[in-house]
Amino acid sequence: MVHPYQFMQLMSEDLKSEISNLKSKIIVMELTSLEEHIQGLPPSPGVYLMKDKEGNVIYVGKAKNLRHRVRTYFGKSGDARYSLRFLMPKVHQVETLLTDTEKEALVLENTLIKKHRPRYNINFKDDKTFFSLKFSPTEEFPRLSLVRKVKRDGARYFGPFSSSAAVKETLRLMQVMFPLRTCRETSFRNRSRPCLNFQIKKCLGPCCGFISQEKYADLVQEVLLFLEGKNSQLVKLLRVRMMAAAEALHFEEAARIRDQILSVEQTLEKQKAVSQTWTDQDVFAFHRQGNAWEFQVLFFRRGLLIGNKSFHFSRLNLPAEEALSAFIQQYYAQDASMPQEVLLPLPIENDRLLSEWLSEKKGEKVKIFTPQRGEKKHLLEMARKNAENAFNKKVSEEETLALTLKELQEKLRLKNLPRRVECFDISNLLGTLAVGSMVTFLEGSPDRSGYRHFRVHAPSFPDDYAMMYEVLKRRYSKLDAEKEKPDLLIVDGGKGQLNVALTVLSELKLQGIPAIGLAKEKDRGLKKNAGKVSDRIYLPNVKDPILIPSYSASLRYLQKIRDEAHRFAIAYHKKLRGKQGLQTILDEVPGIGAVKKKTLLKSFASPQKIQEASVEELSQVHPLTPKDAQAIFEFLHLGNTFNGQRQEGQ
């Protein structure tokens, strides 16, 4: 039998030529049918999707005139954009969707880009909107709440806050100065007595009628003046109320307002107006080097710079005007907080359309400017410098990460760079409420979409190996090897946990996934640092652990991943423990009641140490009897066969 490769070698030159001609005819026919399709497009608004030969969407665009726009891509002169040199050879099919207006085409384009994530469009991966403060003055007793989505529901929104720390600090400050209620509506309606906030004077108790609606309305007025930046008016109003309270001999109320004035004035000292206008503004700028971009947004509210945000794109092959336009469209498509003005560093083609779209989303006029001089130009320059600084920092981090991953590849003897890393940890309290965690790091950063919690069906005795086995088996039995296969698997533990991981991978025939164990262990020996705890790395089929210097960036990277897995597991464990109360496997030991259990947990530093303790050590705990100590010891160690097998396998 002749192998196909041998057949091609033996095939005559004439036959090869015929096949080549046939392929050329097929390609010509495909292009001809595509051109005919383009000629049949209507001259109306819509969206076009370009697909490769596998049918994947690689580019999405909008057009006021579909026929004219799509024809420019395939005309003799071609589109002048540099990125299309890479795009057009890959296009094998063009689909179009008609819309009634150009504005509808703009919205549909954003929707399709989010859905298909085309390679040659800007992919806005940071799809989380920023925090805003929501205040509903139409409610009987309004409260401030944190929201991500800004709706047209009649409420007042203040922000955006680019960091959760900033918005939480603002809320804390507001609660000190203005004791609004903080409870949710369901809790507020069903209270029969005030909560702790009332006792510590952070709430005036509207739930139980301790403040009238009129007095609460005065407090609401103060909050709105503060959030709107009308601080001088607020201080003036508070002074009038303080004097009125003092004249009415309400000295406690006057003292409270006096402290409120001091808090407001101290806050004003920290705030500096950057812009001389009271208009809300979003200022956009970018820094570019080759195909790498850094976009920067500065948020100005009532003249104050309240925050900023950077967005990095590493492979973006678009002209500056088109990249800026696409970025702004996707940014505001997230239901972001709308300003009154948007400042851009250069004019874009569809600024009028974009202004109409933003105005419609906001419910009032939003203007777009490209200033050439004056204060607004100064704000653009500030944004540009921030973009350049963020870009340089990002490049430096990427270079450092590349060196770290390369060092890890060498130290851990890996075939590939550990770009995608998955790490597992177990958390339990003497075998009860056992949970497992999996965290994923992608290119040096946490990939939250790859985080998983596991509620472990723990055995009747504490067995970390059995728990780890269950978690790994559940995870990797559902592995999509094409999309999710990690470059490195880390288990929190030593050789025993590593052997568990290797067993699971072998059973599932996934030996191509490298695994290591990362364990905190005491140094042994006569050295000066004997007894000191350090991290040791266990490799498959290697007897002794390898040591990486504590100052090494590669070890710090592994520790960062391990610590994140530990934090994620502990958080879930505490959540379950809070629901079920402090329950441990000691509850199942005959003769061990609440007092003895509490004494045990207090006497030993951790549940693990109770398991490691001998009968003699347990019997020394008062009020345990020798019989109690023997019962606990036998219960914790009886039937721990899987644990024993793993230890022997080490």
C-alpha positions in Angstrom: 0.0 0.0 0.0 1.4 3.4 -1.0 1.4 6.1 1.7 -0.3 9.4 0.7 3.0 11.2 1.1 4.8 8.7 -1.3 1.9 9.1 -3.7 2.5 12.8 -3.9 6.2 12.2 -4.5 5.4 9.8 -7.4 2.6 12.0 -8.8 3.4 13.4 -12.3 4.1 17.1 -12.7 1.1 17.4 -15.1 -1.3 16.1 -12.4 0.2 18.5 -9.8 -0.4 21.4 -12.3 -4.1 20.3 -12.9 -4.8 20.3 -9.1 -3.2 23.7 -8.7 -5.3 25.1 -11.5 -8.4 23.6 -9.9 -7.6 25.3 -6.6 -7.2 28.6 -8.3 -10.6 28.3 -10.0 -12.2 27.6 -6.6 -10.7 30.7 -5.0 -11.7 32.9 -8.0 -15.3 31.5 -7.7 -15.4 32.4 -4.0 -14.2 35.9 -4.6 -16.6 36.4 -7.5 -19.6 35.3 -5.4 -18.4 37.6 -2.6 -18.1 40.6 -5.0 -21.6 39.8 -6.3 -22.9 39.8 -2.8 -21.3 43.2 -2.1 -22.9 44.7 -5.2 -26.3 43.5 -3.9 -26.0 45.3 -0.6 -28.4 48.2 0.0 -27.1 51.7 0.6 -28.6 51.8 4.1 -27.2 51.8 7.7 -26.1 48.5 9.2 -23.4 46.3 10.6 -21.1 43.9 8.7 -19.3 40.8 10.1 -16.2 39.5 8.3 -15.5 35.8 8.8 -12.5 33.6 8.1 -12.7 30.2 6.2 -13.7 28.4 9.5 -16.6 30.8 9.9 -15.1 32.7 12.9 -16.0 36.4 13.1 -12.7 38.3 12.9 -14.0 41.9 12.4 -17.2 43.8 13.1 -17.9 47.2 11.7 -20.8 49.6 11.2 -21.7 51.8 8.3 -24.0 54.6 7.3 -24.0 53.2 3.8 -23.3 49.4 3.8 -22.7 49.0 0.1 -20.2 51.9 -0.1 -18.4 50.9 3.1 -17.9 47.2 2.4 -16.9 47.9 -1.3 -14.0 50.0 -0.1 -12.4 46.9 1.5 -12.5 45.0 -1.8 -12.0 47.7 -4.4 -8.9 48.0 -6.6 -7.4 50.8 -4.5 -8.4 49.1 -1.3 -8.8 50.6 2.2 -5.8 52.7 3.2 -5.8 51.4 6.8 -2.6 49.6 7.7 -4.4 46.9 9.8 -6.3 45.7 6.7 -3.2 44.3 5.1 -3.4 41.6 7.8 -7.2 41.4 7.8 -8.3 41.1 4.2 -6.3 38.0 3.2 -8.2 36.1 5.9 -11.7 37.2 4.9 -13.8 34.5 3.2 -17.3 35.6 4.0 -19.1 38.9 4.8 -22.5 38.9 6.6 -24.6 42.1 7.0 -27.3 43.1 9.3 -29.5 46.1 8.3 -30.7 48.7 10.8 -33.1 51.6 10.5 -30.7 54.3 11.8 -27.0 54.8 12.1 -27.5 55.0 15.9 -29.0 51.5 16.0 -26.0 50.3 14.0 -23.7 51.8 16.6 -25.4 50.0 19.4 -25.6 46.7 17.5 -21.9 46.9 16.6 -21.0 47.1 20.3 -23.3 44.2 21.1 -21.7 42.0 18.4 -18.2 42.9 19.4 -18.9 41.8 23.0 -20.5 38.6 21.8 -17.9 37.4 19.2 -14.6 39.1 20.6 -13.2 39.6 17.0 -9.5 39.5 16.7 -9.2 42.8 14.7 -11.5 44.9 16.9 -10.8 46.4 20.3 -11.8 43.8 22.8 -12.8 45.6 26.0 -11.9 42.8 28.5 -12.5 44.9 31.6 -16.3 44.5 31.5 -16.9 45.6 35.1 -18.3 49.1 35.4 -17.1 51.3 38.2 -18.8 51.9 41.5 -21.2 54.8 41.9 -23.1 56.1 44.9 -26.9 56.0 44.5 -29.2 58.3 46.4 -33.0 58.2 45.9 -34.4 61.5 47.3 -37.9 60.4 46.4 -37.9 57.7 49.1 -39.4 58.6 52.5 -36.1 58.0 54.3 -33.4 57.8 51.6 -30.1 56.0 52.0 -26.8 55.9 50.1 -26.0 52.6 48.4 -23.2 51.3 46.2 -24.1 50.3 42.7 -22.3 49.4 39.5 -25.1 50.0 37.0 -26.4 53.6 36.5 -30.2 53.5 35.6 -32.6 56.2 34.6 -34.9 55.6 37.6 -35.1 59.1 39.0 -32.3 58.5 41.6 -29.2 60.6 41.9 -25.9 59.0 41.1 -22.5 60.3 42.2 -19.2 58.9 40.9 -17.7 57.0 39.2 -15.2 55.6 41.7 -12.4 53.6 40.0 -11.4 51.8 43.2 -13.5 50.1 45.8 -11.3 51.5 48.6 -12.0 55.1 47.5 -15.8 54.6 47.5 -15.8 52.8 50.8 -13.7 55.5 52.4 -16.3 58.1 51.0 -19.1 56.1 52.5 -17.3 55.9 55.9 -16.8 59.6 55.8 -20.4 60.2 54.9 -21.6 58.0 57.8 -19.5 60.0 60.3 -20.7 63.4 59.0 -24.3 62.6 58.0 -26.0 59.7 60.0 -28.3 58.4 57.3 -29.8 55.0 57.6 -27.7 52.2 56.1 -30.1 49.2 56.3 -31.8 47.7 53.3 -35.5 48.3 52.7 -36.6 44.8 53.9 -34.7 45.2 57.2 -35.9 48.8 57.6 -39.6 47.9 57.3 -39.5 45.0 59.7 -37.5 46.5 62.6 -39.1 46.8 66.0 -36.0 48.3 67.8 -33.1 50.3 66.5 -29.8 48.6 65.5 -26.3 49.1 66.8 -25.7 52.1 64.4 -28.3 54.0 66.4 -26.5 53.2 69.7 -23.1 54.5 68.4 -24.8 57.6 66.8 -24.2 56.6 63.2 -28.0 56.5 62.5 -30.9 58.6 63.8 -33.3 55.6 64.0 -36.0 56.5 61.4 -37.0 52.8 61.4 -38.5 53.2 64.9 -39.7 56.8 64.6 -36.9 58.5 66.5 -36.6 61.2 63.8 -39.3 62.9 61.9 -39.5 63.0 58.1 -39.0 66.8 58.1 -35.8 66.5 60.2 -34.5 63.7 58.0 -35.2 65.8 54.9 -32.8 68.5 56.4 -30.2 65.8 56.6 -30.8 64.7 53.0 -30.3 68.4 51.9 -27.0 68.4 53.6 -25.9 65.2 52.0 -26.8 66.4 48.5 -25.0 69.7 49.0 -21.9 67.8 50.0 -22.0 65.3 47.1 -22.7 68.1 44.6 -19.6 69.9 45.8 -21.5 72.9 47.2 -19.4 72.8 50.3 -19.4 76.6 51.1 -23.2 76.5 51.0 -23.3 73.4 53.2 -21.0 75.0 55.9 -23.1 78.2 55.9 -26.3 76.1 56.3 -24.8 74.1 59.1 -23.7 77.2 61.0 -27.2 78.6 60.8 -28.7 75.4 62.2 -26.0 75.2 65.0 -26.9 78.8 66.1 -30.6 78.0 66.0 -30.1 74.9 68.1 -28.0 76.8 70.7 -30.6 79.6 71.0 -33.2 76.9 71.6 -31.0 75.5 74.4 -30.6 72.2 72.4 -26.9 72.1 73.3 -26.3 68.4 72.4 -27.7 69.0 68.9 -25.6 72.2 68.5 -22.5 70.2 69.6 -23.3 67.5 67.0 -23.6 70.1 64.2 -20.4 71.8 65.4 -18.5 68.5 65.0 -20.2 68.0 61.6 -18.9 71.4 60.5 -15.3 70.5 61.6 -15.5 67.2 59.7 -16.7 68.9 56.5 -13.9 71.6 56.7 -11.2 69.0 57.3 -12.5 67.1 54.2 -12.4 70.3 52.2 -8.7 70.8 53.1 -7.9 67.5 51.4 -9.8 68.3 48.2 -8.2 70.5 45.5 -10.1 71.8 42.5 -8.2 70.9 39.3 -10.7 72.3 36.8 -12.1 75.8 37.2 -15.5 74.6 35.7 -18.3 73.0 37.7 -19.1 70.7 34.8 -18.8 66.9 35.0 -16.1 65.8 32.6 -14.5 62.6 31.3 -11.0 63.3 29.8 -9.6 60.6 27.4 -6.0 60.3 26.2 -3.7 57.5 25.0 -0.1 56.6 24.6 1.0 54.3 21.8 4.2 52.4 20.9 3.8 50.2 17.9 0.7 48.0 18.4 0.7 48.5 22.2 -1.7 51.1 23.5 -2.6 52.5 26.9 -5.9 54.4 27.2 -6.4 56.7 30.2 -9.7 58.2 31.5 -9.7 61.0 34.1 -13.0 61.6 36.0 -13.7 65.2 36.9 -16.9 65.9 38.9 -17.7 69.5 39.9 -14.1 70.5 39.2 -12.6 67.8 41.3 -10.5 64.9 40.0 -12.2 62.0 41.7 -10.4 59.1 40.0 -8.8 57.6 36.9 -8.6 54.3 35.1 -6.1 52.8 32.6 -6.8 50.2 29.9 -3.9 48.4 28.1 -4.1 46.7 24.7 -1.1 44.8 23.5 -2.0 43.9 19.9 -4.1 46.7 18.4 -3.6 47.4 14.7 -5.9 50.4 14.0 -5.5 54.1 13.1 -5.6 56.4 16.1 -9.0 57.9 15.3 -10.6 54.6 14.8 -9.1 53.0 17.9 -10.1 56.0 20.0 -13.7 55.9 18.7 -14.0 52.2 19.2 -12.6 52.4 22.7 -15.1 55.2 23.8 -18.0 53.3 22.3 -17.2 50.1 24.2 -16.4 52.0 27.4 -19.8 53.8 27.5 -21.6 50.7 26.4 -21.0 49.3 29.9 -23.6 51.7 31.4 -20.8 53.9 32.7 -21.6 57.1 34.6 -22.2 59.8 32.0 -20.6 63.2 32.3 -21.8 66.4 30.7 -18.7 66.8 28.6 -16.2 64.3 27.0 -12.8 65.7 26.1 -10.8 63.9 23.3 -7.2 64.4 22.2 -8.1 64.3 18.5 -11.3 64.5 16.4 -13.1 61.3 15.5 -15.3 60.6 12.5 -18.6 59.9 14.2 -18.5 62.5 17.1 -22.0 63.8 16.3 -23.4 60.3 16.3 -21.6 59.5 19.5 -22.8 62.7 21.2 -26.4 61.8 20.3 -26.0 58.3 21.6 -24.5 59.4 24.9 -27.1 62.1 25.3 -29.8 59.5 24.9 -28.3 57.2 27.5 -27.8 60.1 30.0 -31.2 61.7 29.4 -29.6 65.1 28.8 -27.1 66.7 26.5 -23.6 65.3 26.4 -21.1 67.4 24.5 -17.8 66.1 22.8 -14.9 68.5 22.5 -11.4 68.3 21.0 -9.8 71.4 22.6 -6.7 73.0 21.1 -5.9 75.5 23.9 -6.8 76.7 27.3 -7.8 74.8 30.5 -9.4 71.8 28.7 -6.2 71.3 26.7 -4.3 71.3 30.0 -6.6 68.5 31.2 -5.9 66.5 28.1 -2.2 66.9 28.6 -2.6 65.7 32.2 -4.4 62.6 30.9 -1.7 61.9 28.3 1.0 62.0 30.9 -0.9 59.6 33.0 -1.3 57.3 30.0 2.4 57.4 29.2 3.3 56.7 32.9 0.8 53.7 33.0 2.2 52.4 29.7 5.8 52.5 30.9 4.8 50.8 34.2 2.9 48.1 32.3 5.8 47.4 30.0 8.2 47.2 32.9 5.8 44.7 34.7 5.5 42.6 31.5 9.3 42.4 31.1 9.7 41.4 34.8 7.0 38.8 34.4 8.6 37.3 31.3 11.9 36.9 33.2 10.0 35.4 36.2 8.2 32.9 34.0 11.4 32.0 32.2 13.2 31.4 35.6 10.3 29.2 36.8 10.4 27.2 33.6 14.1 26.4 34.2 13.8 25.8 38.0 10.8 23.5 37.7 12.0 21.8 34.5 8.9 22.6 32.5 8.6 22.2 28.7 6.5 25.4 28.3 6.3 28.8 30.1 3.8 28.6 33.0 1.4 31.2 31.5 -1.7 29.5 32.9 -1.3 28.3 36.5 -3.9 26.5 38.6 -3.5 26.2 42.4 -5.5 24.1 44.9 -5.9 24.3 48.6 -8.1 22.6 51.3 -9.6 24.2 54.3 -11.5 22.4 57.1 -11.9 22.2 60.9 -11.0 18.8 62.0 -12.6 17.3 58.9 -15.9 19.2 59.1 -17.1 21.9 56.7 -14.3 20.8 54.4 -13.9 23.0 51.3 -11.5 23.1 48.4 -10.4 26.1 46.3 -9.0 26.5 42.9 -7.5 29.8 41.7 -6.2 30.5 38.2 -3.4 32.9 37.2 -3.1 33.9 33.6 0.0 35.8 32.4 0.8 36.8 35.9 -2.6 38.1 37.0 -5.6 36.5 38.7 -8.2 35.2 36.2 -11.3 35.4 38.3 -13.4 33.5 35.8 -11.2 30.5 36.6 -11.8 30.5 40.3 -13.8 27.6 41.8 -15.1 26.5 45.2 -15.7 22.9 46.1 -17.8 21.6 48.9 -15.9 18.5 49.9 -17.8 15.3 50.9 -15.3 14.8 53.7 -14.7 11.4 55.3 -15.6 10.9 59.0 -12.0 11.7 60.0 -9.6 14.5 58.9 -7.9 13.4 55.8 -6.3 16.1 53.7 -5.2 13.6 51.0 -8.6 12.2 50.5 -10.0 15.7 50.3 -7.4 16.9 47.8 -8.0 13.7 45.7 -11.8 14.5 45.5 -11.3 18.1 44.5 -8.7 17.4 41.8 -10.8 14.5 40.5 -13.9 16.7 40.2 -11.9 19.5 38.5 -9.9 17.5 36.0 -12.6 15.0 35.0 -14.4 18.0 33.5 -11.3 19.6 31.9 -11.6 21.0 28.4 -8.1 20.3 27.4 -8.3 22.4 24.3 -9.2 25.6 26.2 -8.3 25.2 29.9 -5.3 23.0 30.1 -2.9 24.6 32.6 0.8 24.9 32.0 1.4 24.2 35.7 -0.7 22.7 38.5 0.2 23.6 42.1 -1.0 21.9 45.2 -0.6 23.4 48.7 1.3 20.7 50.5 4.3 18.5 50.3 5.2 15.2 48.7 1.9 13.5 49.8 -0.3 16.1 48.2 1.8 16.0 45.1 1.4 12.2 44.9 -2.3 12.7 45.1 -2.2 15.1 42.2 -0.1 12.7 40.1 -2.5 9.9 40.8 -5.5 11.9 39.6 -3.7 13.0 36.4 -2.6 9.4 35.8 -6.1 8.0 36.3 -7.6 10.6 33.9 -4.7 10.2 31.4 -3.6 13.8 31.7 0.1 13.2 32.4 1.0 16.1 30.1 0.1 18.5 32.8 3.1 19.3 35.0 2.4 19.4 38.8 4.4 20.5 41.9 3.8 20.7 45.6 4.5 23.9 47.5 4.8 23.4 51.3 5.9 25.4 54.3 8.3 23.3 56.3 10.8 23.8 59.1 14.5 23.7 58.3 16.3 20.8 60.0 19.9 20.5 60.8 22.6 22.3 62.7 22.6 25.5 60.7 21.9 28.9 62.2 18.4 29.0 60.6 17.4 25.5 62.0 13.7 25.5 62.9 12.9 28.4 60.6 9.9 27.9 58.4 10.5 28.2 54.6 8.8 27.2 51.4 10.0 24.0 49.7 9.0 22.9 46.2 8.4 19.2 45.5 8.8 17.9 41.9 7.6 14.5 40.6 10.0 11.6 40.9 12.5 13.8 42.8 13.3 12.6 46.3 14.4 15.9 47.9 12.6 19.3 47.5 14.3 22.1 45.6 15.0 25.4 47.3 14.6 28.7 45.6 16.1 31.7 47.4 13.5 33.7 49.3 14.5 36.9 47.4 13.8 35.3 44.1 10.9 36.8 42.1 9.9 33.3 40.8 9.4 32.0 44.4 7.4 35.2 45.3 5.2 34.6 42.3 4.5 31.0 43.5 3.8 32.2 47.0 1.4 34.8 45.7 -0.6 32.2 43.9 -0.6 29.8 46.9 -1.6 32.5 49.3 -4.5 33.5 47.0 -5.7 29.9 46.9 -5.5 29.8 50.7 -7.4 33.1 51.1 -10.1 31.9 48.7 -10.5 28.6 50.6 -10.6 30.2 54.0 -13.2 32.8 52.9 -15.5 30.0 51.7 -14.9 27.9 54.8 -15.7 30.9 57.1 -18.9 31.5 55.2 -20.1 28.0 55.7 -18.9 28.0 59.3 -20.9 31.2 59.9 -24.0 29.6 58.6 -23.7 26.3 60.6 -22.0 27.6 63.7 -18.8 26.2 65.2 -19.2 22.5 64.5 -16.2 20.2 64.4 -15.6 16.4 64.3 -15.2 16.6 68.1 -19.0 16.9 68.4 -19.2 13.3 67.2 -16.8 11.9 70.0 -18.9 10.3 72.8 -18.5 12.1 76.1 -17.1 15.3 74.7 -19.4 18.1 75.3 -19.3 21.9 74.5 -17.1 22.7 77.5 -14.5 20.1 76.8 -14.5 20.9 73.1 -14.0 24.6 73.8 -11.2 23.9 76.2 -9.5 21.7 73.6 -9.7 24.3 70.9 -8.3 26.9 73.3 -5.5 24.8 74.6 -4.1 23.8 71.2 -3.1 26.5 68.7 -5.0 24.9 65.8 -7.3 21.9 65.0 -4.4 20.3 63.2 -2.4 20.3 66.5 -5.3 18.4 68.2 -5.0 15.7 65.6 -1.2 15.6 66.0 -1.3 15.4 69.8 -0.6 12.2 71.7 -2.8 10.6 74.3 -0.6 11.9 77.1 -0.7 15.5 75.7 -4.5 15.3 75.4 -4.9 14.0 78.9 -3.1 17.0 80.3 -5.9 19.3 79.3 -8.3 20.0 82.1 -11.1 18.7 82.5 -10.4 15.8 80.1 -9.9 12.4 81.7 -7.5 9.8 80.4 -10.5 8.0 79.1 -11.6 11.1 77.2 -8.1 11.5 75.8 -8.0 7.9 74.6 -11.4 8.2 73.0 -10.5 11.4 71.1 -7.1 10.0 69.9 -8.7 6.7 68.6 -11.6 8.6 67.0 -9.2 11.0 65.1 -6.9 8.2 63.9 -9.2 5.3 63.4 -9.6 4.1 59.8 -7.2 6.8 58.3 -6.1 4.3 55.7 -5.9 6.6 52.7 -3.7 8.9 54.8 -1.5 6.0 55.7 -1.2 4.8 52.1 -0.1 8.2 51.0 2.5 8.5 53.7 3.9 5.2 52.8 4.0 6.2 49.1 6.2 9.2 49.9 
